[in-house]
Amino acid sequence: MRRNYSKIGRTLCAVLLLFAVALTGCGKEEDVATSGTAGGGSLSRAEYIGMLGDRFGYDTYASEADLFTDVTSANAYYSQIQAAAEWQVIDSGEAFNPDGAATLSFALESAVRAVGTDDIAASGAAIDMGSLADFYVSNIAQIDLSDPEASIDAATAAQVIDYAKNYGFHLEIPQITEMELMEGVKTAQEGIRLNADGATGVLPAGESYSVGDIVYLDATDTSLARAVLITGIEGESFTFEEASLEETYAYLNIQGSFEGTVVEAVSASDGTNVNLGQEIYDEMKAYNMRSEDGDYTLTNLANSAKVDKSGNQIVFTAKFDVQKSASNDRVKASSNGQLVVGVKNIRADVKYESEPFRILSPKVVECRLHFDTEVSSELHGSVAASIPLGEAYIQVWGPLNIKLMLTAHLGADGNISISYTTKNVLTTGWRKGAGLNKSFDSTPSVNFEADATLTAEATLLADLRIGFKKASYSLTNAQVTSGAVAVGKMEADLLGDQPTCLDLQLYVPLRWGVNQEGCLITDINKNWKHSAVIWDSGSSPVKLHMHLEDWERTSGDVCTRTDPIEQELTTPEGEPLEEINPFDFEPLEFDFIELVSYAMYLDEGESMDIGFESIPEGYSQSDLKYEVQDSAVCSVSNGKVSGNAPGSTVVKISTSDGMFTVSLAVTVNEDYSVEGFEEL
């Protein structure tokens, strides 16, 4: 059968353009009404708490004993009821009456408690614990409360829960930050400087420090908090090691809503660090990467990272060419394109309180992370690969920060243009006497044009950490993968009597997991981790399926051909193109050269070692080569930079094979003469 690809492409793109606008903004919150009784009948109390627990993430409990005499492990909603009692969403007692009707007042009161009455009160809203149902009606959603004992059905329950969840998203908790340093720890005075070698520094004039002192440097908009142990002093110069969290803090109580500040973003392909919105080195390094199945090789991959401080946005861009790995000398398939992944509007609602003098023994760890994700891609040809984009550090407050890691997953065949955005809210938490609380909400929208197939996804690993960049501990972490899958196919029976068929499909997948990486919560209980597929091709809130025959849409979008179209992803040669394997919550290694600091300041004639955080596996520091952009300013020998003359330049550091590259900005200060001046 012949295929007129030019005609197919023009026709399909025209049809898609008609529906692209309709798709924008069509995302909605997940409908959880089906978790309750089908058919609109009255819900039982157990069924309602089951819905509430699933939606808010209260379904993991810590108690070994039954918390109610009439609710045993045989109950289908046992986990949610136990967890809701532990988190004080419902009152624990002798009996729960699980089979009794869920009344409107019971539903409203428990929904308010699920949001968190302490958080509501802290936000400034007047709340009376004796009339939570009235608070719901006055502050969350207008519901007829004339008959508070009326039973509710699944549809009403879903609305009650969704309105409460949305209200909780918009709560802003006032900031309470109580920090007690260990006895003897000194707060850094203005003027102290840590050098780019990660081992030496300069003390401010007139300040008294001694060997063995621990010095705490508070976080700024351009750096994470640090604590250093002074190991040697010579004049104003000193040497140091990183101090641990336990050596620095005696007590921490951090609560509040914090806007995240991007401290740095690092590209995985070339290690380029971006700070304060300025790219230190503008050249993007090319290197090869093989796809999982070995059929395709990415060539000329250029990956850059940018930070927009005005919009608090991190953007990673990957431009690439793809060629099929051939067992013979002929290249059968190729591709080129660009992928852009951005994360912006980052906010963290945090509660962390430690035991006195036991900084890693928390009473409570709770975090709600808000962020928007944008994924856009233009692809031409065939590709199937996963690409690590890079990582970023987000400053929250003091020793609290978020580490983000981004990976892109691509599968494509044809000419694709796609844009995907989503607003995300991820909740995870633990407190003494209660289990793990976890939930994820996403509101997506998609635009696309295609004349073939596409999978374009991004994986975000968000790690809430306490401590310092080198000496920090993960409190909790979460991984989210989402994007868009679009499939278009045309079948034309040019010599027969079968209709010309055009079949279109699009959906948004979503997978997530919490505490899949080791963290403080899993140290307490190794089973307190979770992963799930929220949306697939059947449940995605953004999905489209159209079937046209001879340019007319069929009833129910069903194909009437004698030989129906089998919808599958294929290469131009008709070979199956596997959709990207669903993310299994084992992120790719972000292996690149990482420096202690990406900016070095020297005096004329001074020398300083380059400080390395990490070097890719299989390489050593002795394997690295150095290229100075302006050798008049500085020179490099065996990792030591020497200042030759005043000015600024860039040192490019690479592995011997050129696979990994990083850049260091070097500034040599002019040696000013003070002769002829007298002290005032």
C-alpha positions as CSV (number, residue, x, y, z in Angstrom):
1,M,0.0,0.0,0.0
2,R,1.4,3.4,-1.0
3,R,1.3,6.3,1.4
4,N,1.3,9.9,0.3
5,Y,3.3,11.3,3.3
6,S,3.2,14.9,2.0
7,K,-0.6,14.8,1.8
8,I,-0.8,13.0,5.1
9,G,1.3,15.6,6.8
10,R,-0.6,18.6,5.4
11,T,-4.0,17.1,6.2
12,L,-3.2,15.9,9.7
13,C,-1.6,19.1,10.7
14,A,-4.6,21.1,9.5
15,V,-6.9,18.9,11.5
16,L,-4.7,19.1,14.6
17,L,-4.6,22.9,14.3
18,L,-8.4,23.0,14.6
19,F,-8.2,21.2,17.9
20,A,-5.1,22.6,19.4
21,V,-6.9,25.6,20.9
22,A,-9.6,23.4,22.4
23,L,-7.0,21.4,24.2
24,T,-5.4,24.4,25.9
25,G,-6.4,24.6,29.5
26,C,-8.7,21.6,29.4
27,G,-6.9,19.9,32.3
28,K,-8.9,19.4,35.5
29,E,-8.4,17.9,38.9
30,E,-8.6,14.1,39.1
31,D,-12.2,13.0,39.6
32,V,-12.3,10.9,42.8
33,A,-16.0,10.4,43.0
34,T,-15.7,6.9,41.7
35,S,-13.9,5.9,44.8
36,G,-17.2,6.0,46.6
37,T,-20.5,4.2,46.1
38,A,-21.5,4.0,42.4
39,G,-24.9,5.1,41.2
40,G,-25.3,8.2,43.5
41,G,-26.4,6.3,46.6
42,S,-25.6,7.4,50.2
43,L,-22.1,7.0,51.3
44,S,-21.1,5.2,54.6
45,R,-18.8,6.9,57.0
46,A,-16.0,4.4,56.1
47,E,-16.5,5.0,52.4
48,Y,-16.2,8.8,52.8
49,I,-13.0,8.6,54.9
50,G,-11.7,6.2,52.2
51,M,-12.3,8.9,49.6
52,L,-10.9,11.7,51.9
53,G,-7.8,9.6,52.8
54,D,-7.0,8.8,49.2
55,R,-7.4,12.4,48.1
56,F,-5.4,13.9,50.9
57,G,-2.9,11.1,51.2
58,Y,-3.9,9.8,54.6
59,D,-3.7,6.0,54.0
60,T,-0.5,4.9,55.8
61,Y,-0.7,4.4,59.6
62,A,1.9,3.7,62.3
63,S,-0.3,2.1,65.1
64,E,0.0,-1.6,65.5
65,A,-3.4,-1.8,67.4
66,D,-6.9,-1.1,66.0
67,L,-7.8,2.5,66.9
68,F,-11.6,1.7,66.9
69,T,-13.4,-1.4,68.4
70,D,-15.6,-1.7,65.3
71,V,-13.0,-1.2,62.6
72,T,-10.7,-4.2,61.9
73,S,-8.2,-4.9,59.2
74,A,-11.0,-6.7,57.3
75,N,-12.6,-3.3,56.5
76,A,-11.8,-2.2,53.0
77,Y,-11.0,1.3,54.3
78,Y,-9.0,0.2,57.3
79,S,-5.8,2.0,56.3
80,Q,-7.5,5.3,55.6
81,I,-9.5,5.2,58.9
82,Q,-6.4,4.3,61.0
83,A,-4.4,7.1,59.3
84,A,-7.2,9.7,59.6
85,A,-7.4,9.0,63.3
86,E,-3.6,9.3,63.8
87,W,-3.6,12.6,61.9
88,Q,-6.6,13.8,64.0
89,V,-8.8,14.1,60.9
90,I,-11.4,12.1,62.9
91,D,-11.6,11.6,66.6
92,S,-10.3,8.2,67.8
93,G,-12.4,6.4,70.4
94,E,-14.1,3.2,71.2
95,A,-16.3,3.0,68.2
96,F,-16.4,4.7,64.7
97,N,-19.7,3.3,63.3
98,P,-18.2,2.7,59.8
99,D,-21.5,1.5,58.2
100,G,-23.4,4.6,59.4
101,A,-24.4,7.2,56.9
102,A,-21.8,9.9,56.2
103,T,-23.7,13.1,57.0
104,L,-23.0,16.5,55.6
105,S,-21.7,17.9,58.9
106,F,-19.4,14.8,59.3
107,A,-18.0,15.3,55.8
108,L,-17.4,19.1,56.2
109,E,-15.8,18.8,59.6
110,S,-13.4,16.0,58.6
111,A,-12.5,17.9,55.4
112,V,-11.5,21.0,57.4
113,R,-9.4,18.8,59.7
114,A,-7.8,17.2,56.7
115,V,-6.6,20.6,55.6
116,G,-5.2,21.2,59.1
117,T,-6.9,23.4,61.7
118,D,-3.5,24.6,63.0
119,D,-2.5,25.7,59.6
120,I,-5.8,27.4,59.0
121,A,-5.5,29.3,62.3
122,A,-1.9,30.2,61.6
123,S,-2.9,31.7,58.3
124,G,-5.1,34.3,60.1
125,A,-8.5,32.7,59.5
126,A,-10.8,32.7,62.5
127,I,-11.7,29.1,63.2
128,D,-13.9,27.7,66.0
129,M,-13.2,24.0,66.7
130,G,-16.8,23.6,67.8
131,S,-18.3,24.7,64.5
132,L,-16.0,23.4,61.7
133,A,-18.9,22.8,59.3
134,D,-19.9,26.4,59.6
135,F,-16.3,27.4,58.9
136,Y,-16.3,25.3,55.7
137,V,-19.5,27.0,54.4
138,S,-18.2,30.5,55.3
139,N,-14.6,30.1,54.1
140,I,-14.2,27.2,51.7
141,A,-17.4,26.6,49.6
142,Q,-21.0,27.6,49.8
143,I,-23.0,24.5,50.6
144,D,-26.6,24.3,51.9
145,L,-26.2,23.4,55.6
146,S,-29.9,23.7,56.5
147,D,-29.9,19.9,57.2
148,P,-26.4,19.0,58.6
149,E,-27.5,15.5,59.3
150,A,-28.5,14.8,55.7
151,S,-26.6,11.9,54.1
152,I,-24.4,12.6,51.1
153,D,-23.6,10.7,47.9
154,A,-20.3,10.1,46.2
155,A,-20.6,13.1,43.9
156,T,-21.3,15.5,46.7
157,A,-18.4,14.0,48.7
158,A,-16.0,14.5,45.8
159,Q,-17.0,18.1,45.6
160,V,-16.6,18.7,49.4
161,I,-13.1,17.1,49.3
162,D,-11.9,18.9,46.1
163,Y,-12.9,22.3,47.4
164,A,-11.1,21.6,50.7
165,K,-8.0,20.4,48.9
166,N,-7.9,23.5,46.7
167,Y,-8.4,25.7,49.8
168,G,-5.4,24.0,51.5
169,F,-3.2,24.7,48.4
170,H,-3.7,28.4,48.8
171,L,-3.0,28.6,52.5
172,E,0.1,30.6,53.3
173,I,1.6,29.8,56.7
174,P,3.5,32.6,58.5
175,Q,7.2,32.1,58.9
176,I,8.4,30.9,62.3
177,T,12.2,30.2,62.3
178,E,13.8,29.2,65.6
179,M,17.5,28.2,65.3
180,E,19.8,27.4,68.2
181,L,23.5,26.9,67.4
182,M,25.6,24.5,69.4
183,E,27.6,26.2,72.2
184,G,30.8,27.7,70.8
185,V,29.6,27.9,67.2
186,K,30.3,31.4,65.9
187,T,28.3,33.3,63.3
188,A,30.4,34.6,60.4
189,Q,31.2,38.3,60.4
190,E,30.9,40.4,57.3
191,G,34.1,40.1,55.2
192,I,34.9,36.4,55.8
193,R,35.5,34.6,52.4
194,L,35.7,31.0,51.4
195,N,37.9,30.4,48.4
196,A,37.0,28.4,45.3
197,D,39.4,25.6,46.3
198,G,36.9,24.5,49.0
199,A,39.7,24.3,51.6
200,T,41.0,27.8,52.3
201,G,39.6,31.2,53.1
202,V,40.3,34.7,54.3
203,L,39.3,36.1,57.7
204,P,38.0,39.7,58.1
205,A,40.5,42.1,59.6
206,G,40.2,42.6,63.3
207,E,38.1,39.5,64.0
208,S,39.3,36.8,66.5
209,Y,39.1,33.2,65.4
210,S,40.9,30.1,66.6
211,V,41.8,26.7,65.3
212,G,38.9,24.4,66.2
213,D,36.2,27.1,65.8
214,I,33.1,26.2,63.9
215,V,31.8,29.2,61.9
216,Y,28.3,29.3,60.6
217,L,27.6,31.3,57.3
218,D,23.9,32.0,56.8
219,A,22.3,31.4,53.4
220,T,21.9,34.2,50.9
221,D,20.2,34.6,47.5
222,T,23.3,33.3,45.8
223,S,24.6,30.6,48.2
224,L,23.3,27.9,50.5
225,A,24.0,27.9,54.3
226,R,27.4,26.6,55.3
227,A,29.3,25.7,58.5
228,V,33.0,25.2,58.5
229,L,35.5,23.9,61.0
230,I,38.7,26.0,61.1
231,T,41.7,23.6,60.9
232,G,44.6,26.2,60.5
233,I,45.2,29.9,60.6
234,E,48.1,31.9,59.1
235,G,47.7,35.6,59.3
236,E,44.3,36.4,57.7
237,S,44.3,33.1,55.8
238,F,42.8,29.9,57.1
239,T,42.1,26.4,56.2
240,F,38.8,24.6,56.9
241,E,36.7,21.4,56.6
242,E,33.0,21.2,56.3
243,A,31.2,20.9,59.7
244,S,28.4,18.5,60.2
245,L,24.8,19.4,60.9
246,E,25.0,17.8,64.4
247,E,28.1,19.9,65.2
248,T,26.4,23.1,64.1
249,Y,22.8,23.1,65.4
250,A,21.3,22.3,68.8
251,Y,17.7,22.9,67.8
252,L,15.6,23.8,64.7
253,N,12.0,24.8,64.4
254,I,11.2,25.9,60.8
255,Q,7.6,26.6,59.8
256,G,6.1,28.8,57.1
257,S,5.5,29.4,53.4
258,F,8.8,30.2,51.6
259,E,9.3,31.4,48.0
260,G,12.2,29.4,46.6
261,T,15.2,31.2,45.4
262,V,17.3,29.6,42.6
263,V,20.9,29.5,43.9
264,E,22.4,27.7,41.0
265,A,21.6,25.4,38.0
266,V,24.0,23.0,36.5
267,S,23.8,21.5,33.0
268,A,24.4,17.7,33.0
269,S,26.1,17.6,29.6
270,D,28.8,20.2,30.2
271,G,28.7,21.1,33.8
272,T,28.0,24.8,33.0
273,N,26.9,26.5,36.2
274,V,24.5,29.4,36.0
275,N,24.3,31.8,38.9
276,L,22.4,35.1,39.3
277,G,21.1,34.6,35.8
278,Q,24.5,35.0,34.2
279,E,26.0,32.1,32.2
280,I,29.7,31.8,33.2
281,Y,30.6,30.0,30.0
282,D,28.4,30.3,26.9
283,E,29.7,27.4,24.9
284,M,27.7,24.1,25.1
285,K,29.7,20.9,25.0
286,A,28.6,18.2,22.5
287,Y,28.9,14.5,23.4
288,N,27.3,11.2,22.5
289,M,24.7,9.3,24.4
290,R,23.1,6.0,23.5
291,S,19.4,5.2,24.0
292,E,18.3,2.3,26.2
293,D,17.6,-0.1,23.4
294,G,20.9,0.7,21.6
295,D,19.1,1.4,18.3
296,Y,19.8,5.1,18.2
297,T,22.7,7.3,19.1
298,L,22.3,10.9,20.1
299,T,25.0,13.1,18.5
300,N,25.8,16.7,18.9
301,L,23.8,17.0,22.1
302,A,24.1,20.5,23.4
303,N,22.5,21.0,26.9
304,S,22.4,24.4,28.6
305,A,20.8,25.8,31.7
306,K,19.5,29.3,32.4
307,V,18.0,31.1,35.3
308,D,15.6,33.9,35.1
309,K,15.8,35.6,38.5
310,S,13.0,38.0,37.8
311,G,10.6,35.1,37.2
312,N,12.3,32.6,39.5
313,Q,12.5,30.2,36.6
314,I,15.0,27.4,35.7
315,V,15.1,26.5,32.1
316,F,17.1,23.5,30.6
317,T,17.5,23.3,26.8
318,A,18.7,20.3,24.9
319,K,19.4,20.5,21.2
320,F,20.4,17.3,19.4
321,D,20.8,15.2,16.3
322,V,20.0,11.5,16.3
323,Q,21.2,8.8,14.0
324,K,20.2,5.2,14.0
325,S,23.0,2.8,14.9
326,A,23.5,0.7,11.8
327,S,24.9,-2.8,11.8
328,N,26.0,-1.9,8.2
329,D,27.3,1.3,6.7
330,R,23.9,2.7,5.8
331,V,22.1,5.1,8.2
332,K,18.4,4.2,8.0
333,A,16.9,6.8,10.3
334,S,17.8,10.2,11.7
335,S,16.3,13.0,13.7
336,N,17.0,16.5,15.0
337,G,15.2,18.8,17.3
338,Q,15.1,20.7,20.6
339,L,13.6,20.0,24.0
340,V,13.0,22.7,26.6
341,V,12.1,21.9,30.2
342,G,11.4,24.7,32.7
343,V,10.5,24.8,36.4
344,K,9.1,28.0,37.9
345,N,7.0,29.5,40.6
346,I,8.6,27.4,43.3
347,R,7.2,27.6,46.8
348,A,7.6,25.4,49.8
349,D,5.2,25.1,52.8
350,V,7.4,23.6,55.5
351,K,7.2,22.3,59.0
352,Y,10.3,20.9,60.6
353,E,10.9,20.6,64.4
354,S,13.8,18.7,65.9
355,E,14.3,17.3,69.4
356,P,16.6,19.5,71.5
357,F,20.3,18.6,70.9
358,R,19.1,15.8,68.5
359,I,18.9,17.7,65.2
360,L,18.2,14.6,63.2
361,S,15.5,13.3,65.5
362,P,12.5,15.3,64.3
363,K,9.1,15.6,66.0
364,V,7.5,16.6,62.6
365,V,8.5,16.7,59.0
366,E,5.9,18.1,56.6
367,C,6.4,19.8,53.2
368,R,4.1,21.0,50.5
369,L,6.0,21.8,47.3
370,H,4.3,24.0,44.7
371,F,5.9,24.3,41.2
372,D,4.9,24.8,37.6
373,T,6.5,22.6,34.8
374,E,6.7,23.5,31.2
375,V,7.8,21.0,28.5
376,S,8.1,21.9,24.8
377,S,9.7,20.0,22.0
378,E,10.3,20.2,18.3
379,L,11.3,16.9,16.7
380,H,11.9,15.8,13.1
381,G,12.7,12.2,12.4
382,S,13.0,9.2,14.8
383,V,14.4,9.1,18.3
384,A,14.0,7.1,21.5
385,A,16.2,8.1,24.4
386,S,16.5,9.5,27.9
387,I,18.6,12.6,28.4
388,P,19.8,13.9,31.8
389,L,19.4,17.7,31.7
390,G,20.9,18.8,35.0
391,E,20.3,19.8,38.5
392,A,19.5,22.9,40.5
393,Y,19.7,24.1,44.1
394,I,16.8,26.1,45.5
395,Q,17.3,28.1,48.8
396,V,14.2,27.9,51.1
397,W,15.5,29.2,54.4
398,G,18.6,28.9,56.4
399,P,19.7,25.3,56.4
400,L,16.6,24.2,54.4
401,N,17.0,23.8,50.7
402,I,15.6,21.8,47.7
403,K,17.7,19.9,45.2
404,L,16.1,19.4,41.8
405,M,17.2,16.9,39.2
406,L,15.7,16.9,35.7
407,T,15.7,14.1,33.0
408,A,13.9,14.2,29.6
409,H,12.4,11.1,28.0
410,L,11.9,11.2,24.2
411,G,10.3,8.9,21.7
412,A,9.3,10.3,18.3
413,D,8.7,9.4,14.7
414,G,7.8,12.1,12.3
415,N,7.5,15.9,12.6
416,I,6.3,17.0,16.0
417,S,5.7,20.3,17.8
418,I,4.3,20.0,21.3
419,S,3.9,22.3,24.3
420,Y,2.9,21.0,27.8
421,T,2.4,22.9,31.0
422,T,1.1,21.8,34.4
423,K,0.7,23.3,37.9
424,N,1.9,20.8,40.5
425,V,1.3,20.5,44.3
426,L,3.1,17.7,46.1
427,T,2.6,16.9,49.7
428,T,4.6,14.6,51.9
429,G,5.0,14.5,55.7
430,W,5.4,12.5,58.9
431,R,4.9,13.3,62.6
432,K,5.4,11.2,65.7
433,G,2.6,8.8,66.2
434,A,1.3,9.0,62.7
435,G,2.1,7.3,59.4
436,L,3.3,8.8,56.1
437,N,1.1,11.5,54.4
438,K,1.6,11.8,50.7
439,S,-0.4,13.2,47.7
440,F,0.2,14.7,44.3
441,D,-2.0,17.0,42.3
442,S,-1.5,18.3,38.8
443,T,-3.5,20.5,36.4
444,P,-2.2,20.1,32.8
445,S,-2.8,21.6,29.4
446,V,-1.4,20.7,26.0
447,N,-1.0,22.1,22.5
448,F,0.5,20.0,19.7
449,E,0.9,19.6,16.0
450,A,2.0,16.3,14.6
451,D,1.9,14.1,11.6
452,A,3.3,11.0,13.3
453,T,4.0,9.9,16.9
454,L,5.6,11.4,20.0
455,T,6.4,10.7,23.6
456,A,7.9,13.8,25.3
457,E,8.2,13.6,29.1
458,A,10.3,15.2,31.9
459,T,11.2,13.6,35.2
460,L,11.7,15.9,38.2
461,L,13.4,14.6,41.4
462,A,12.7,17.1,44.2
463,D,14.7,16.5,47.4
464,L,14.0,18.6,50.5
465,R,17.3,18.7,52.4
466,I,18.5,20.1,55.7
467,G,22.0,21.2,56.2
468,F,24.6,22.3,53.8
469,K,25.5,21.5,50.2
470,K,28.3,19.1,51.1
471,A,27.0,18.0,54.6
472,S,23.3,17.7,54.2
473,Y,20.5,15.2,54.9
474,S,17.4,14.4,52.9
475,L,14.3,14.9,54.9
476,T,12.0,13.6,52.2
477,N,12.0,13.4,48.4
478,A,9.6,12.9,45.5
479,Q,9.9,12.1,41.8
480,V,7.3,13.2,39.2
481,T,7.2,12.2,35.6
482,S,4.8,13.7,33.1
483,G,4.6,15.0,29.6
484,A,2.5,14.1,26.5
485,V,2.0,11.2,24.1
486,A,0.6,12.0,20.7
487,V,-0.1,9.5,17.9
488,G,-1.4,10.2,14.4
489,K,-1.9,7.7,11.6
490,M,-3.5,7.8,8.2
491,E,-4.5,4.8,6.0
492,A,-5.4,5.4,2.4
493,D,-6.6,2.5,0.2
494,L,-5.8,4.2,-3.2
495,L,-6.7,1.2,-5.4
496,G,-9.5,-0.4,-3.3
497,D,-12.9,0.5,-1.9
498,Q,-11.8,1.0,1.7
499,P,-12.3,4.5,3.1
500,T,-9.4,6.8,3.8
501,C,-8.9,6.7,7.5
502,L,-7.3,9.3,9.8
503,D,-6.9,8.3,13.4
504,L,-5.6,10.7,16.1
505,Q,-4.8,10.1,19.8
506,L,-3.3,12.2,22.5
507,Y,-3.0,11.8,26.3
508,V,-0.9,13.0,29.2
509,P,0.7,10.4,31.4
510,L,1.6,11.0,35.1
511,R,3.7,8.9,37.4
512,W,5.0,9.8,40.8
513,G,6.8,8.4,43.9
514,V,7.7,9.6,47.3
515,N,10.8,8.7,49.4
516,Q,12.1,6.3,46.7
517,E,15.5,7.6,47.5
518,G,16.8,7.1,51.1
519,C,15.8,9.9,53.5
520,L,15.1,10.7,57.2
521,I,11.6,9.4,56.9
522,T,12.7,6.0,55.5
523,D,15.4,5.8,58.2
524,I,12.5,5.9,60.7
525,N,10.5,3.3,58.7
526,K,11.9,1.8,55.6
527,N,8.4,1.0,54.3
528,W,7.3,4.6,54.2
529,K,7.7,5.1,50.5
530,H,5.2,5.1,47.7
531,S,4.9,5.1,43.9
532,A,1.9,5.1,41.6
533,V,0.7,5.7,38.1
534,I,-2.0,8.4,38.3
535,W,-2.8,8.9,34.6
536,D,-2.3,6.6,31.7
537,S,-3.9,6.4,28.3
538,G,-7.3,5.4,29.9
539,S,-7.4,7.9,32.8
540,S,-5.6,11.0,31.6
541,P,-7.6,14.2,32.1
542,V,-6.2,15.5,28.8
543,K,-6.9,13.1,26.0
544,L,-8.2,13.2,22.5
545,H,-9.3,10.4,20.2
546,M,-10.7,11.2,16.7
547,H,-11.4,9.0,13.8
548,L,-12.2,10.4,10.4
549,E,-13.1,8.4,7.3
550,D,-13.1,10.2,4.0
551,W,-12.7,13.4,6.0
552,E,-15.9,12.8,8.0
553,R,-15.8,12.0,11.7
554,T,-17.3,8.7,12.5
555,S,-19.9,8.0,15.2
556,G,-18.1,7.1,18.4
557,D,-14.7,7.6,16.6
558,V,-14.9,3.9,15.6
559,C,-13.2,2.6,12.4
560,T,-15.5,0.9,10.0
561,R,-12.8,-0.5,7.7
562,T,-12.8,-4.2,7.0
563,D,-9.2,-4.1,8.1
564,P,-9.2,-1.7,11.1
565,I,-6.2,0.5,11.9
566,E,-3.9,-1.0,14.5
567,Q,-2.7,2.0,16.5
568,E,1.0,1.7,17.2
569,L,4.2,3.7,17.2
570,T,6.4,2.9,14.2
571,T,9.6,4.1,12.6
572,P,9.5,5.4,8.9
573,E,10.5,1.8,7.9
574,G,7.4,0.4,9.7
575,E,9.4,-1.1,12.5
576,P,7.8,-0.8,16.0
577,L,9.0,2.2,18.0
578,E,8.6,1.5,21.6
579,E,7.1,4.2,23.7
580,I,9.5,5.4,26.5
581,N,9.4,2.8,29.2
582,P,7.4,4.1,32.2
583,F,9.7,5.7,34.7
584,D,10.6,3.2,37.4
585,F,11.7,5.8,39.9
586,E,15.4,5.1,39.4
587,P,16.7,8.4,38.0
588,L,19.6,8.5,35.5
589,E,23.0,9.3,36.9
590,F,23.8,13.0,36.6
591,D,27.5,12.4,36.2
592,F,29.6,15.5,35.4
593,I,32.5,17.5,36.7
594,E,31.2,19.6,39.7
595,L,33.2,22.4,41.3
596,V,33.2,23.7,44.8
597,S,32.7,27.2,43.3
598,Y,32.4,28.3,39.7
599,A,34.1,31.6,40.3
600,M,37.6,32.2,41.6
601,Y,39.1,35.4,42.8
602,L,42.9,35.8,43.0
603,D,45.4,38.6,43.7
604,E,48.1,39.2,41.2
605,G,50.9,36.6,41.8
606,E,48.6,34.4,44.0
607,S,48.0,30.7,43.3
608,M,45.0,28.6,44.3
609,D,43.9,25.0,43.7
610,I,40.6,24.4,41.9
611,G,38.2,22.7,44.3
612,F,36.3,19.7,42.9
613,E,33.0,18.4,44.4
614,S,33.0,15.4,42.1
615,I,34.5,13.9,39.0
616,P,32.6,11.4,36.8
617,E,33.2,7.7,37.6
618,G,36.1,6.3,35.6
619,Y,38.1,9.5,35.6
620,S,40.5,11.0,38.1
621,Q,41.7,14.6,38.6
622,S,45.0,13.7,36.9
623,D,43.0,12.9,33.7
624,L,41.7,16.5,33.4
625,K,43.0,19.0,30.9
626,Y,42.7,22.8,31.2
627,E,42.2,25.5,28.5
628,V,42.6,29.2,29.5
629,Q,40.6,31.6,27.3
630,D,43.1,34.5,28.1
631,S,46.5,33.2,29.2
632,A,47.7,36.7,30.0
633,V,45.3,36.8,33.0
634,C,46.1,33.4,34.5
635,S,47.7,30.1,33.9
636,V,46.8,26.5,35.1
637,S,49.2,23.7,36.0
638,N,47.9,20.4,37.5
639,G,44.7,22.0,38.8
640,K,46.4,25.1,40.4
641,V,45.5,28.5,39.0
642,S,48.1,31.3,39.1
643,G,47.1,35.0,38.7
644,N,49.4,36.6,36.1
645,A,47.8,40.0,35.5
646,P,44.6,41.9,36.4
647,G,41.5,40.9,34.4
648,S,38.9,38.2,34.0
649,T,38.9,35.1,31.9
650,V,37.4,31.6,31.7
651,V,39.2,28.2,32.3
652,K,37.6,25.3,30.5
653,I,38.2,22.0,32.4
654,S,37.6,18.7,30.4
655,T,38.2,15.0,30.7
656,S,40.9,13.7,28.4
657,D,38.3,12.3,26.0
658,G,36.3,15.6,25.9
659,M,33.2,13.8,27.2
660,F,32.7,16.1,30.2
661,T,33.5,19.8,30.4
662,V,33.0,22.4,33.1
663,S,34.0,26.1,33.2
664,L,35.5,28.2,35.9
665,A,35.4,32.1,35.8
666,V,38.7,33.5,37.1
667,T,39.1,37.2,38.2
668,V,42.6,38.5,39.1
669,N,42.5,41.6,41.2
670,E,44.8,44.5,40.7
671,D,47.4,44.9,43.4
672,Y,46.7,48.5,44.4
673,S,49.5,50.5,46.0
674,V,48.6,52.5,49.1
675,E,51.9,54.5,49.3
676,G,51.4,58.2,50.1
677,F,48.1,57.7,52.0
678,E,47.8,58.4,55.7
679,E,45.2,56.9,58.0
680,L,42.5,59.3,58.9
